[in-house]
Amino acid sequence: MAPGLLETFRILSSFAPPRVSLRGAPWEQYVDWAIAQGLAALAAYNLEYRLAGADAPEWARDRLLSIYQGSVNDNVMKLVNFKQTVDELEGRKLLLLGGAAFAEALYPHVGFRPVLDIQVLLRRVDVEGFAGFLSQSHFKPEKDETNSGAARVVSDGRTAIYLFADVLGAQRRAELQGVFDRALPMKVYGPSIFRPELEDAVLLLCLEHARQGYQVPWLSFVDLRELVTGATFMGGVYSRRLEVAALRERARAWRLERALYTSLSILERLFPETAASVEAARPPLRRATRELLNRLVVEPVSVPGSRGVLRGADRLRRLLTGQ
């Protein structure tokens, strides 16, 4: 039987894909969808170098491979440019989030994980100062077209940098201070650049999912898969087991238990092999809450190719982020 869209996604987003034929897979649907979801680079590498083409049509392989080659070049350009910009900054503590923090820590090749923009978490008092510092390297203010919730967005015309502050809300600054206290240095970018430690990275990613109403690229769930399972292909800073007790306690303190439950439940549906890790980390919620989240978020989000907006998205965001 020919693989469907979900099975094709699972095979081509694996870091150790099974040697199978993908003849008859829904390539017309998959290719455009995978590009939009940020999955094309990893899929191309798997097809060309792990699966010997897997009987995929040549046009699909060529299109995905062009995305892979572009992703490698684009990531290197953006990250090298960012390093040159911040390398000499001293006396600050700025945390990289998203692709800039994950590309080399979770993925076997930096080109597998597109870095569309650079996200920085910093204290509210540092926002204006860092924006001013970036202006010396021709980064100018831009409108937040994505409604990301960033305090500032700046760009040099090639790379957008999103500056986030108070992401846990003004009432939880002590909890946010803990994120900064636990942060891990990223020495390649100089003395002022850090990244969240593992449990904080998981929760901040779930927070992003919730704030976006789970309208996020599926690449984000590949990020979450590797965080939750301990980045077993890497041997780096995120390559360890989750401290589940700490994760659940912070989720409770940040009022993110519903978001953590939802993101983990979607992860389990997309990647059944994560079931044991998910079950250990998933917070206990009342049965009625679980059923509501499963019906309104987990089930619809877990359908590949779905373009629908979740019903009552704004209300769900408030529910999931404790607002």
PLY file of the C-alpha trace (Angstrom):
ply
format ascii 1.0
element vertex 323
property float x
property float y
property float z
element edge 322
property int vertex1
property int vertex2
end_header
0.00 0.00 0.00
1.33 3.45 -0.90
2.23 5.62 2.09
-0.08 8.49 2.99
0.90 12.05 3.85
1.41 11.38 7.56
3.56 8.30 6.98
5.63 10.14 4.37
6.14 12.97 6.87
7.27 10.58 9.60
9.77 8.80 7.36
11.29 11.94 5.85
11.52 13.84 9.15
13.36 11.02 10.90
17.07 11.24 11.66
17.28 7.49 10.99
14.64 6.80 8.32
13.78 3.18 7.49
14.86 1.96 4.06
11.48 1.85 2.38
10.02 2.69 -1.00
7.93 5.84 -1.21
6.56 5.01 -4.61
2.99 6.21 -4.82
3.33 8.67 -1.91
1.22 11.84 -2.34
4.12 13.87 -3.77
1.97 16.58 -5.35
0.58 17.36 -1.91
3.66 16.57 0.16
6.26 18.76 -1.57
4.42 22.08 -1.28
3.25 21.23 2.22
6.74 20.20 3.39
8.27 23.42 2.07
5.65 25.49 3.89
6.23 23.51 7.11
10.02 23.97 7.07
10.58 20.24 6.49
11.97 20.26 2.94
15.69 20.42 3.76
15.66 17.39 6.06
13.39 15.50 3.65
15.74 16.20 0.74
18.76 14.93 2.63
16.96 11.76 3.62
15.80 11.09 0.08
19.16 11.72 -1.55
21.66 10.41 0.98
19.80 7.96 3.23
17.15 6.39 1.03
18.76 6.42 -2.44
15.75 8.31 -3.79
13.17 5.93 -2.26
11.48 5.68 -5.69
10.35 9.31 -5.41
9.74 11.15 -8.72
12.71 13.13 -10.00
10.85 16.44 -10.01
10.06 16.10 -6.29
13.64 15.20 -5.41
15.01 18.10 -7.46
12.68 20.63 -5.88
13.37 19.47 -2.32
17.12 19.35 -2.97
17.12 22.95 -4.16
15.50 23.93 -0.86
18.16 21.99 1.07
21.01 23.70 -0.74
19.42 27.09 -0.20
18.79 26.34 3.49
22.45 25.52 4.11
23.65 28.73 2.50
20.97 30.90 4.12
21.59 29.51 7.62
25.34 30.02 7.37
24.88 33.60 6.13
22.44 34.54 8.88
24.30 32.90 11.76
27.73 34.17 10.70
26.31 37.67 10.28
24.73 37.49 13.74
27.99 36.26 15.26
29.89 39.15 13.72
27.29 41.56 15.07
27.26 40.37 18.71
30.67 38.75 19.17
32.17 41.69 21.05
29.11 42.53 23.16
29.97 42.19 26.86
28.18 42.58 30.15
24.78 41.30 29.01
22.85 38.04 29.12
20.77 37.44 26.01
19.12 34.10 25.23
18.68 32.71 21.73
15.40 30.91 21.10
14.02 28.87 18.21
16.03 27.91 15.15
19.16 29.86 16.10
19.36 27.90 19.37
18.29 24.54 17.93
19.90 24.19 14.48
23.30 22.99 15.69
22.18 21.56 19.04
19.35 19.28 17.89
20.06 18.53 14.23
22.91 16.45 12.79
23.50 19.14 10.15
22.85 22.86 10.55
21.20 22.92 7.13
18.43 20.55 8.23
16.79 23.21 10.38
15.95 26.45 8.51
16.63 29.61 10.51
14.10 32.05 9.08
14.76 34.69 11.73
16.64 35.10 14.99
14.72 35.25 18.26
16.32 36.75 21.35
14.95 36.71 24.89
16.18 39.56 27.07
15.19 41.55 30.11
12.79 44.42 29.50
15.40 46.96 30.61
17.81 45.68 27.93
15.46 45.96 24.95
16.19 49.54 23.95
19.90 49.22 24.62
20.28 46.07 22.52
18.15 47.52 19.71
20.47 50.54 19.75
23.51 48.28 19.68
22.12 46.42 16.68
21.49 49.71 14.88
25.27 50.14 14.67
25.24 47.13 12.33
22.46 48.61 10.17
19.55 46.84 11.88
16.54 49.12 11.64
13.12 48.88 13.32
10.42 46.98 11.45
6.74 46.31 12.00
5.93 42.96 13.58
4.02 41.55 10.62
3.67 38.13 12.25
2.09 39.41 15.49
4.73 37.41 17.38
4.43 39.43 20.57
8.03 40.64 20.31
8.90 43.88 22.10
10.91 44.98 19.05
11.67 43.70 15.57
14.74 44.91 13.71
16.21 43.91 10.35
19.22 44.66 8.16
17.26 43.70 5.06
18.50 40.10 5.17
17.82 38.87 8.70
15.00 39.83 11.06
15.80 39.78 14.78
12.86 39.51 17.19
13.47 40.85 20.70
11.24 39.24 23.35
10.80 40.38 26.95
8.46 39.45 29.82
7.34 36.34 27.92
5.86 34.86 31.10
3.93 38.02 31.91
4.65 40.92 34.20
3.51 38.92 37.25
6.12 36.16 36.75
9.37 38.07 36.51
10.88 35.94 39.28
10.19 32.81 37.24
11.68 34.45 34.15
14.76 35.40 36.16
15.19 31.69 36.83
15.34 31.09 33.07
18.21 33.58 32.82
19.96 32.11 35.86
19.88 28.59 34.41
20.83 29.59 30.86
23.72 27.88 29.08
26.49 29.88 27.36
26.82 29.84 23.56
30.46 30.85 23.47
30.65 30.78 19.69
28.60 34.01 19.69
30.64 35.76 22.35
30.30 36.28 26.12
26.78 37.72 26.16
24.85 35.04 24.25
23.19 32.09 26.00
20.39 29.60 25.38
17.73 28.17 27.74
18.55 24.94 29.47
16.58 21.86 28.45
13.44 22.03 30.61
13.08 25.77 30.01
13.55 25.25 26.26
10.68 22.74 26.23
8.34 25.07 28.10
9.26 28.15 26.07
8.56 26.20 22.89
5.17 25.08 24.24
4.46 28.70 25.17
5.20 29.75 21.59
2.86 27.03 20.30
0.07 28.25 22.57
0.55 31.92 21.77
0.38 31.14 18.06
-2.80 29.14 18.59
-0.91 26.05 17.40
-0.76 27.52 13.91
2.97 26.75 13.76
5.13 24.92 11.19
5.43 21.21 11.88
9.19 21.70 12.00
8.52 23.02 15.50
7.32 19.57 16.54
10.55 18.06 15.21
12.32 20.53 17.53
10.10 19.36 20.38
10.69 15.69 19.54
14.42 16.10 19.89
14.17 18.13 23.10
11.81 15.66 24.77
13.79 12.58 23.71
17.15 14.04 24.68
18.70 14.83 21.28
20.09 11.32 21.08
21.75 11.87 17.70
23.90 14.75 18.93
25.77 14.36 22.21
25.44 18.07 22.95
23.93 20.44 25.50
20.41 19.04 25.07
21.49 15.40 24.99
20.20 14.23 28.34
16.99 13.01 29.89
14.39 15.53 30.92
14.14 16.24 34.62
10.43 15.56 34.65
9.77 16.79 38.19
11.41 20.14 37.39
9.56 20.39 34.07
6.17 19.81 35.67
6.86 22.15 38.58
7.90 24.97 36.27
4.87 24.32 34.05
2.68 24.72 37.14
4.47 27.89 38.27
4.30 29.41 34.78
0.66 28.31 34.39
1.60 26.38 31.27
0.37 22.93 32.25
-2.36 23.00 29.59
0.08 24.13 26.89
2.60 21.48 27.91
-0.09 18.80 27.85
-1.32 19.92 24.44
2.08 20.17 22.74
3.18 16.82 24.13
-0.06 15.16 23.07
0.33 16.47 19.51
3.93 15.27 19.54
2.85 11.75 20.51
0.32 11.64 17.68
2.86 12.80 15.11
5.68 10.58 16.36
4.34 7.48 18.18
7.90 6.48 19.14
7.92 9.37 21.63
5.06 7.84 23.67
7.17 6.77 26.66
8.94 10.13 26.94
5.66 12.00 26.51
3.84 9.94 29.11
6.57 10.61 31.65
6.53 14.36 31.04
2.84 15.05 30.41
1.27 16.92 33.36
-1.84 15.49 35.02
-4.98 17.41 34.17
-8.62 16.85 34.98
-10.33 14.46 32.59
-12.72 17.13 31.33
-9.80 19.46 30.55
-7.93 16.70 28.71
-10.98 15.85 26.61
-11.54 19.51 25.74
-7.93 20.06 24.69
-7.85 16.81 22.72
-11.02 17.65 20.83
-10.39 21.35 20.17
-6.62 21.38 19.60
-4.78 18.06 19.59
-6.94 16.23 17.08
-7.28 19.00 14.43
-3.65 20.13 14.67
-2.39 16.56 14.22
-3.89 16.24 10.73
-1.24 16.92 8.05
-2.23 19.34 5.33
-4.99 20.93 7.38
-5.22 24.69 6.78
-8.05 25.42 9.18
-7.88 27.93 12.02
-8.84 26.53 15.40
-12.26 27.50 16.61
-12.15 30.16 19.32
-8.41 30.62 18.77
-8.11 33.75 20.92
-9.96 32.13 23.82
-7.80 29.02 23.48
-4.63 31.10 23.62
-5.76 32.63 26.90
-6.72 29.23 28.27
-3.41 27.64 27.28
-1.17 30.43 28.54
-2.94 31.02 31.84
-4.15 34.51 30.95
0 1
1 2
2 3
3 4
4 5
5 6
6 7
7 8
8 9
9 10
10 11
11 12
12 13
13 14
14 15
15 16
16 17
17 18
18 19
19 20
20 21
21 22
22 23
23 24
24 25
25 26
26 27
27 28
28 29
29 30
30 31
31 32
32 33
33 34
34 35
35 36
36 37
37 38
38 39
39 40
40 41
41 42
42 43
43 44
44 45
45 46
46 47
47 48
48 49
49 50
50 51
51 52
52 53
53 54
54 55
55 56
56 57
57 58
58 59
59 60
60 61
61 62
62 63
63 64
64 65
65 66
66 67
67 68
68 69
69 70
70 71
71 72
72 73
73 74
74 75
75 76
76 77
77 78
78 79
79 80
80 81
81 82
82 83
83 84
84 85
85 86
86 87
87 88
88 89
89 90
90 91
91 92
92 93
93 94
94 95
95 96
96 97
97 98
98 99
99 100
100 101
101 102
102 103
103 104
104 105
105 106
106 107
107 108
108 109
109 110
110 111
111 112
112 113
113 114
114 115
115 116
116 117
117 118
118 119
119 120
120 121
121 122
122 123
123 124
124 125
125 126
126 127
127 128
128 129
129 130
130 131
131 132
132 133
133 134
134 135
135 136
136 137
137 138
138 139
139 140
140 141
141 142
142 143
143 144
144 145
145 146
146 147
147 148
148 149
149 150
150 151
151 152
152 153
153 154
154 155
155 156
156 157
157 158
158 159
159 160
160 161
161 162
162 163
163 164
164 165
165 166
166 167
167 168
168 169
169 170
170 171
171 172
172 173
173 174
174 175
175 176
176 177
177 178
178 179
179 180
180 181
181 182
182 183
183 184
184 185
185 186
186 187
187 188
188 189
189 190
190 191
191 192
192 193
193 194
194 195
195 196
196 197
197 198
198 199
199 200
200 201
201 202
202 203
203 204
204 205
205 206
206 207
207 208
208 209
209 210
210 211
211 212
212 213
213 214
214 215
215 216
216 217
217 218
218 219
219 220
220 221
221 222
222 223
223 224
224 225
225 226
226 227
227 228
228 229
229 230
230 231
231 232
232 233
233 234
234 235
235 236
236 237
237 238
238 239
239 240
240 241
241 242
242 243
243 244
244 245
245 246
246 247
247 248
248 249
249 250
250 251
251 252
252 253
253 254
254 255
255 256
256 257
257 258
258 259
259 260
260 261
261 262
262 263
263 264
264 265
265 266
266 267
267 268
268 269
269 270
270 271
271 272
272 273
273 274
274 275
275 276
276 277
277 278
278 279
279 280
280 281
281 282
282 283
283 284
284 285
285 286
286 287
287 288
288 289
289 290
290 291
291 292
292 293
293 294
294 295
295 296
296 297
297 298
298 299
299 300
300 301
301 302
302 303
303 304
304 305
305 306
306 307
307 308
308 309
309 310
310 311
311 312
312 313
313 314
314 315
315 316
316 317
317 318
318 319
319 320
320 321
321 322
